[in-house]
Amino acid sequence: MNKQYAITILGFLFSLVSYSQTIKLDKNSLESVKVYMSIEKLMDKEVVKVIKDSSVKLNDESTFVKIKGTDLKNGTIEVKVLSRLLKNAPDYARGFIGVAFRINDNNTKFECIYIRPTNGRADDQVRRNHSIQYYSYPDYKFDRFRKESPERYESYADMELNKWITLRIELKGEHAKLFIDSNQQPSLIVNDLKHGANASGAVAFWVETGTEGYFADLKIVKQE
């Protein structure tokens, strides 16, 4: 039997089968992991603002805000994201922002799909081809994928900074698909999630170096 639940960040309306409750956006419902987190208003939305802790020097780490009470194996994650570059962002910053999922309890294993908004309209075609990225923590970061399986775990989609972008990730077993905005076709397909078909865990808002990230309107549909 299928079970479904939805989480909406505007007011955080949470429903599980026929059970529902309202969860406030506060420290009781969110867990900061190697990031600075605050709840603010942006463009008339109540949002979660996330910035990576500058003491974390490595890339593709567990730098996210974890949504407490989520445990997803199969289903759909949908969230609106908006990224800006920090004033002190390094030259390699791309507005990295995305979603981590199937996170284990101690944050040592998870999957992640993120975007690089500055690449979406770059004049360099190679950079455009690197607009979207999948990685699997801890063993398969973007640089390993790019070296061992070029083009397989990255793709292009039109996007830009300082604009709301809807990310929808569909998960089923070891397969994941990322849809951008209202597009009916996926912008990235991953057929071999590295933690396998049976992995499950929490959902989180993920950012990387140089990003001032905002998240709103999270919806999760869980399927067994």
C-alpha positions as CSV (number, residue, x, y, z in Angstrom):
1,M,0.0,0.0,0.0
2,N,1.3,3.4,-0.9
3,K,1.8,6.1,1.8
4,Q,2.2,9.7,0.9
5,Y,3.2,12.8,2.8
6,A,3.8,16.3,1.9
7,I,5.8,19.1,3.5
8,T,5.2,22.7,2.5
9,I,7.6,25.3,3.7
10,L,5.0,28.1,3.5
11,G,3.6,27.4,7.0
12,F,5.1,23.9,6.9
13,L,1.9,22.1,6.4
14,F,2.7,18.4,7.0
15,S,0.4,15.5,6.1
16,L,1.0,11.7,6.4
17,V,-1.8,9.6,4.9
18,S,-4.8,11.0,6.8
19,Y,-2.8,12.6,9.5
20,S,-1.8,16.3,9.4
21,Q,-0.2,18.9,11.6
22,T,1.4,22.3,11.3
23,I,5.2,22.6,11.9
24,K,6.8,25.9,12.5
25,L,9.9,27.0,10.7
26,D,12.2,27.0,13.7
27,K,15.1,25.1,15.2
28,N,12.8,22.3,16.2
29,S,12.0,21.4,12.6
30,L,15.4,22.2,10.9
31,E,18.9,21.0,11.7
32,S,21.9,23.0,10.4
33,V,24.9,20.9,9.4
34,K,28.1,22.8,8.6
35,V,26.0,25.8,7.4
36,Y,24.6,29.1,8.7
37,M,20.8,29.1,8.6
38,S,18.1,31.7,9.2
39,I,14.4,32.1,8.4
40,E,13.6,35.3,6.4
41,K,11.2,37.0,4.1
42,L,12.2,37.2,0.4
43,M,9.9,38.3,-2.4
44,D,6.9,37.9,-0.2
45,K,7.9,34.3,0.7
46,E,8.9,32.9,4.0
47,V,12.2,31.2,3.2
48,V,15.1,29.3,4.6
49,K,18.4,31.1,4.0
50,V,21.5,28.9,3.9
51,I,25.2,29.8,3.7
52,K,28.0,27.3,3.9
53,D,30.3,27.5,7.0
54,S,33.5,29.0,5.7
55,S,35.6,26.7,7.9
56,V,34.6,23.8,5.6
57,K,37.3,23.8,3.0
58,L,36.4,20.7,1.0
59,N,33.8,20.7,-1.7
60,D,30.7,18.4,-2.0
61,E,30.5,17.9,1.7
62,S,27.5,17.6,4.1
63,T,26.8,21.3,4.0
64,F,23.0,21.5,4.4
65,V,19.9,22.2,6.5
66,K,18.3,18.8,7.3
67,I,14.5,18.6,7.5
68,K,13.8,16.7,10.7
69,G,11.3,13.9,10.5
70,T,11.8,13.1,6.8
71,D,12.7,9.6,5.7
72,L,12.5,9.1,2.0
73,K,13.4,6.1,-0.1
74,N,11.1,6.4,-3.1
75,G,9.0,9.4,-4.1
76,T,9.2,13.0,-5.2
77,I,10.9,16.0,-3.8
78,E,10.0,19.5,-5.1
79,V,11.3,22.8,-3.9
80,K,11.9,26.3,-5.1
81,V,15.5,27.5,-4.9
82,L,17.1,30.9,-5.5
83,S,20.8,31.6,-5.2
84,R,23.0,34.6,-5.2
85,L,26.8,35.0,-5.0
86,L,28.2,36.2,-1.7
87,K,30.3,39.4,-1.9
88,N,33.4,37.4,-1.0
89,A,32.6,34.5,-3.3
90,P,35.7,33.0,-5.0
91,D,36.1,33.1,-8.8
92,Y,35.0,29.5,-9.1
93,A,31.7,30.1,-7.3
94,R,28.7,29.2,-9.5
95,G,25.7,29.8,-7.2
96,F,25.8,26.1,-6.2
97,I,22.4,25.1,-4.7
98,G,20.4,21.9,-4.6
99,V,18.9,19.0,-2.6
100,A,20.5,16.3,-0.6
101,F,18.4,13.1,0.0
102,R,18.6,9.6,1.5
103,I,20.8,11.1,4.3
104,N,21.8,8.7,7.0
105,D,21.5,9.5,10.7
106,N,25.1,10.8,11.2
107,N,25.3,12.6,7.8
108,T,28.1,10.4,6.5
109,K,26.2,9.0,3.5
110,F,23.8,10.7,1.1
111,E,22.9,11.5,-2.5
112,C,22.7,15.0,-3.9
113,I,21.6,16.8,-7.0
114,Y,22.5,20.5,-7.4
115,I,22.7,23.2,-10.0
116,R,25.2,25.8,-11.0
117,P,23.0,28.8,-12.1
118,T,25.9,30.9,-13.5
119,N,26.7,28.2,-16.0
120,G,23.2,28.1,-17.5
121,R,23.8,31.2,-19.7
122,A,27.6,31.1,-19.9
123,D,29.2,31.8,-23.3
124,D,31.4,28.7,-22.8
125,Q,29.5,25.6,-24.0
126,V,31.6,23.4,-21.7
127,R,30.4,25.4,-18.7
128,R,26.8,25.2,-19.9
129,N,27.2,21.4,-20.0
130,H,28.0,21.5,-16.3
131,S,24.8,23.3,-15.2
132,I,23.5,20.3,-13.3
133,Q,25.4,17.8,-11.1
134,Y,24.7,14.6,-9.3
135,Y,27.2,13.3,-6.6
136,S,27.1,10.7,-3.9
137,Y,28.8,11.3,-0.6
138,P,31.4,10.3,0.5
139,D,33.0,8.4,-2.3
140,Y,31.7,9.9,-5.6
141,K,32.2,13.7,-5.7
142,F,31.9,15.8,-8.8
143,D,35.6,15.7,-9.6
144,R,35.7,11.9,-9.6
145,F,32.7,11.6,-11.8
146,R,34.0,14.2,-14.2
147,K,37.3,12.3,-14.5
148,E,35.9,8.7,-14.6
149,S,32.5,9.2,-16.3
150,P,32.5,12.5,-18.1
151,E,29.1,13.8,-19.1
152,R,27.2,10.9,-17.4
153,Y,26.3,12.7,-14.2
154,E,26.1,16.3,-15.5
155,S,23.9,18.1,-17.9
156,Y,22.6,21.5,-19.2
157,A,19.4,23.4,-18.4
158,D,18.6,27.1,-18.8
159,M,18.9,28.9,-15.5
160,E,20.3,32.0,-13.8
161,L,21.1,33.6,-10.5
162,N,18.7,35.6,-8.3
163,K,15.6,33.8,-9.8
164,W,13.3,31.3,-8.4
165,I,13.9,27.8,-10.0
166,T,11.7,24.8,-9.2
167,L,13.6,21.6,-8.7
168,R,11.7,18.3,-8.8
169,I,13.5,15.1,-8.1
170,E,11.8,11.7,-8.7
171,L,13.3,8.7,-6.9
172,K,12.6,5.1,-7.5
173,G,15.1,2.4,-6.4
174,E,18.5,3.3,-7.8
175,H,17.0,5.8,-10.3
176,A,16.6,9.5,-10.0
177,K,15.3,12.2,-12.4
178,L,15.6,15.9,-12.1
179,F,13.0,18.2,-13.6
180,I,13.5,22.0,-13.9
181,D,10.5,24.3,-13.5
182,S,7.5,23.1,-15.5
183,N,9.5,21.1,-18.0
184,Q,7.8,17.7,-18.8
185,Q,11.1,16.1,-19.6
186,P,13.9,15.5,-17.1
187,S,17.1,17.6,-17.4
188,L,19.2,14.9,-15.7
189,I,18.7,11.2,-15.4
190,V,20.7,9.0,-13.0
191,N,20.2,5.3,-13.3
192,D,22.7,4.1,-10.7
193,L,22.5,6.0,-7.5
194,K,25.6,4.9,-5.7
195,H,24.1,4.0,-2.3
196,G,21.8,1.6,-4.1
197,A,18.1,1.0,-4.5
198,N,17.4,0.3,-0.8
199,A,18.9,3.4,0.7
200,S,16.6,5.8,2.5
201,G,17.0,8.8,4.8
202,A,16.4,12.5,5.4
203,V,16.0,15.4,2.9
204,A,18.0,18.6,3.1
205,F,18.7,22.0,1.6
206,W,22.2,21.9,0.2
207,V,24.6,24.8,-0.7
208,E,28.3,25.1,-1.6
209,T,31.0,27.7,-1.4
210,G,30.1,31.3,-2.4
211,T,26.4,30.7,-2.4
212,E,23.7,32.7,-0.5
213,G,20.9,30.2,-1.0
214,Y,17.1,30.4,-0.4
215,F,14.6,27.6,-0.3
216,A,10.8,27.7,-0.2
217,D,7.7,25.7,-0.9
218,L,9.1,22.2,-0.2
219,K,6.8,19.3,-1.1
220,I,7.6,15.7,-0.6
221,V,5.5,12.7,-1.8
222,K,6.6,9.4,-0.3
223,Q,5.9,6.1,-2.0
224,E,6.7,2.6,-0.6
